[in-house]
């Protein structure tokens, strides 16, 4: 048991080694799950935009049309 406890203890997630992103498979599952809700298309699109552009929730929901450059395919959330 001591060896097992050591393994668990030495491999705990800390702030410095936690993954801070979704894998492609995880993102696909999240988007598929979002599609099942009442506003599925909207929610899935919002998740995809956030993932592709690295937006936080607050940045994504505060976006305005003039912050999106459709010709250059850029989003400026500032």
C-alpha positions as a LaTeX table, in Angstrom:
\begin{tabular}{lrrr}
\hline
Residue & $x$ (\AA) & $y$ (\AA) & $z$ (\AA) \\
\hline
Unk1 & 0.00 & 0.00 & 0.00 \\
Unk2 & 2.82 & 2.44 & 0.69 \\
Unk3 & 4.04 & 2.28 & $-2.91$ \\
Unk4 & 0.52 & 2.94 & $-4.19$ \\
Unk5 & 0.06 & 5.88 & $-1.81$ \\
Unk6 & 3.42 & 7.27 & $-2.95$ \\
Unk7 & 2.35 & 7.03 & $-6.60$ \\
Unk8 & $-0.88$ & 8.90 & $-5.93$ \\
Unk9 & 0.85 & 11.50 & $-3.78$ \\
Unk10 & 3.66 & 12.15 & $-6.26$ \\
Unk11 & 1.33 & 12.49 & $-9.25$ \\
Unk12 & $-1.25$ & 14.89 & $-7.88$ \\
Unk13 & $-2.13$ & 17.77 & $-10.11$ \\
Unk14 & $-0.72$ & 21.08 & $-8.98$ \\
Unk15 & $-1.21$ & 24.54 & $-10.42$ \\
Unk16 & 2.03 & 24.31 & $-12.36$ \\
Unk17 & 1.40 & 20.96 & $-14.07$ \\
Unk18 & $-2.34$ & 21.03 & $-14.77$ \\
Unk19 & $-3.36$ & 20.95 & $-18.40$ \\
Unk20 & $-5.01$ & 24.24 & $-19.35$ \\
Unk21 & $-6.59$ & 23.28 & $-22.64$ \\
Unk22 & $-8.95$ & 20.73 & $-24.16$ \\
Unk23 & $-7.70$ & 18.04 & $-26.47$ \\
Unk24 & $-9.34$ & 17.93 & $-29.89$ \\
Unk25 & $-11.37$ & 14.88 & $-28.81$ \\
Unk26 & $-12.55$ & 16.62 & $-25.62$ \\
Unk27 & $-13.52$ & 19.74 & $-27.56$ \\
Unk28 & $-15.48$ & 17.65 & $-30.06$ \\
Unk29 & $-17.38$ & 15.93 & $-27.22$ \\
Unk30 & $-18.11$ & 19.30 & $-25.60$ \\
Unk31 & $-19.44$ & 20.78 & $-28.85$ \\
Unk32 & $-21.61$ & 17.71 & $-29.51$ \\
Unk33 & $-23.04$ & 17.95 & $-26.00$ \\
Unk34 & $-23.74$ & 21.67 & $-26.48$ \\
Unk35 & $-25.70$ & 20.89 & $-29.67$ \\
Unk36 & $-28.20$ & 18.87 & $-27.61$ \\
Unk37 & $-29.39$ & 21.87 & $-25.59$ \\
Unk38 & $-32.25$ & 24.24 & $-26.31$ \\
Unk39 & $-29.95$ & 26.73 & $-28.05$ \\
Unk40 & $-27.55$ & 24.09 & $-29.32$ \\
Unk41 & $-26.29$ & 25.80 & $-32.46$ \\
Unk42 & $-25.58$ & 29.05 & $-30.60$ \\
Unk43 & $-23.87$ & 27.32 & $-27.68$ \\
Unk44 & $-21.74$ & 25.07 & $-29.88$ \\
Unk45 & $-20.69$ & 28.03 & $-32.03$ \\
Unk46 & $-19.73$ & 30.04 & $-28.95$ \\
Unk47 & $-17.61$ & 27.17 & $-27.60$ \\
Unk48 & $-15.89$ & 26.76 & $-30.96$ \\
Unk49 & $-15.12$ & 30.49 & $-31.24$ \\
Unk50 & $-13.77$ & 30.56 & $-27.70$ \\
Unk51 & $-11.54$ & 27.55 & $-28.34$ \\
Unk52 & $-10.19$ & 28.74 & $-31.69$ \\
Unk53 & $-9.49$ & 32.29 & $-30.58$ \\
Unk54 & $-8.52$ & 31.65 & $-26.97$ \\
Unk55 & $-11.30$ & 33.77 & $-25.53$ \\
Unk56 & $-12.45$ & 33.72 & $-21.93$ \\
Unk57 & $-16.17$ & 33.48 & $-21.28$ \\
Unk58 & $-16.41$ & 37.17 & $-20.36$ \\
Unk59 & $-14.56$ & 38.19 & $-23.55$ \\
Unk60 & $-16.78$ & 36.00 & $-25.72$ \\
Unk61 & $-20.10$ & 37.22 & $-24.33$ \\
Unk62 & $-18.99$ & 40.87 & $-24.45$ \\
Unk63 & $-18.02$ & 40.74 & $-28.14$ \\
Unk64 & $-19.59$ & 43.34 & $-30.39$ \\
Unk65 & $-19.88$ & 43.26 & $-34.18$ \\
Unk66 & $-17.29$ & 46.01 & $-34.68$ \\
Unk67 & $-14.67$ & 43.84 & $-32.93$ \\
Unk68 & $-14.90$ & 41.19 & $-35.66$ \\
Unk69 & $-13.00$ & 41.65 & $-38.93$ \\
Unk70 & $-14.62$ & 39.23 & $-41.36$ \\
Unk71 & $-12.25$ & 40.07 & $-44.22$ \\
Unk72 & $-9.11$ & 39.37 & $-42.19$ \\
Unk73 & $-10.85$ & 36.67 & $-40.12$ \\
Unk74 & $-9.76$ & 38.30 & $-36.86$ \\
Unk75 & $-11.41$ & 38.98 & $-33.52$ \\
Unk76 & $-10.21$ & 41.83 & $-31.34$ \\
Unk77 & $-11.81$ & 41.36 & $-27.90$ \\
Unk78 & $-10.25$ & 44.47 & $-26.34$ \\
\hline
\end{tabular}
